[in-house]
Amino acid sequence: MELKVLPHALTVCKISDISDADLTSDLFFIGKTDEELSLVCPTDAVPADTIAREDGWRALRIEGILDFALIGILSKITGVLADNNIGIFAVSTYNTDYILVKEADLDKAVAALTVAGYSIVM
């Protein structure tokens, strides 16, 4: 399986109003529940008014379109990272999954995933 390291420095944040977000960015994820409105976006596109934010994330994308019948893909990847004490923040789209790791752990994550048999594209 091939994973691609995306070039963006990312931020995970809580916002109060989606109109503050730059939705023209190449990469962003929005999550809304009855308790919060979360945004993942390039660090240089974070809205000025955030409730909370965590900078310093990088994303690995599972390349290709994943069939919904496939089971355990994300759990196997996150298991490798957990075994190497690497925390994650995961998001999914209709097509695939994204695993965010802290910038400081990126090289360690790439090495661990490579040893586990994953092909990494930088």
N, C-alpha and C positions, 0 to 999 in steps of 0.2 A: 504494500500500500504506500502511496506517495503523499507526503505532507509538504506544503509550501509555506515557508516563512514569509509573511507579508512585511513590506518595508515600513509600514506606519508605526510610529510611537502612538500608543493608544491610552485613553483615559476612560475609566468607569466612573460614572457620576449619577447622583440623584438630582433631578431638576423639578421645578414646580410648574413650569409652563413649556410645552413642546414648541411653542412659537419662537422661543429663544434659540432653538437648535438650528444649525445649518444642515439642512437635509439634502444639500447638493453635493456633499462630500462623497467620495468614492466608496467609503465604508462607514456605516453606522448601524447600530442596532438599538431599537427602542423596546422597552418592556414596561407594560403598565398593569398594575393590579389595583385592588381597592386600597392598598396601603402605600404605594409608591409609583413614581415614574422614573425609570432608569434609562440611561443613555450610555452607549459605548461609542466613542468616536475618536478620530485623530486628536491628539493633544492640542494641536494648533487650531482646532475647531470647537473647543469646549466653550459652551455659553458662559458669559461673564457672571451670571447669577446662578450658582449651583448651591444646593443644600449641603452636599458632601461630594468629595471627589477623591479618586485614587489614581494617581498618575503612574507611569512607568511600566505599562503592559505592552507585550508584543503578541501577535497572533500567528498560529499555525493553522492552515486550512487543509482539510482533507480534500485532496484533489479528486475531481470527477463528481458525478451525480450519484448519490447513495440511494439505493432502493429501500423503501420502507420495510421490506421483508428482511433486510439484513439485521442481524442481532449482535450486540456486543462490541461493535466497532469503537464507539466512544469509551466504553468501560475498559477495553484492553489498553487503549492509549493512556487514559487517565490512571490506570493501574500501574503502568510503567513509570509514569511521572510520580505517583504517590510513593512507589517503592524507592524512589530516589529523592524523597522529601522535597518535591517541587509542587507548590500549590498552583491551582488553576482557577480560571473563570471560564466557563464554557457557554457558548451560544450556538444556536442552530438556525438554519434557514430551511426552506423547502428542499433545496438541493443537497446540502452538506452540513458539516459541523466545523466549528472554529474553537480552538483551544487557546486561551490566552494564558501566558505565563509572564511573570515579572521579567523585565529586561535583564536584571542581574542573574536570572536563572536560565536565560535563553540558551547559552552555550552548553550548559549542563543538560538541559532538556533535549537539545539536538543530539548530543552524544549518547544519552540514555536511549532515545528512540532509535538511533542508528544501530546500536548494539542489539536492540530488540528486533531488528530486521526491517525497520521502516526506511524508506528512501526519502531523504530530505532535500528539497530544492530551496536554495537560498535566493 
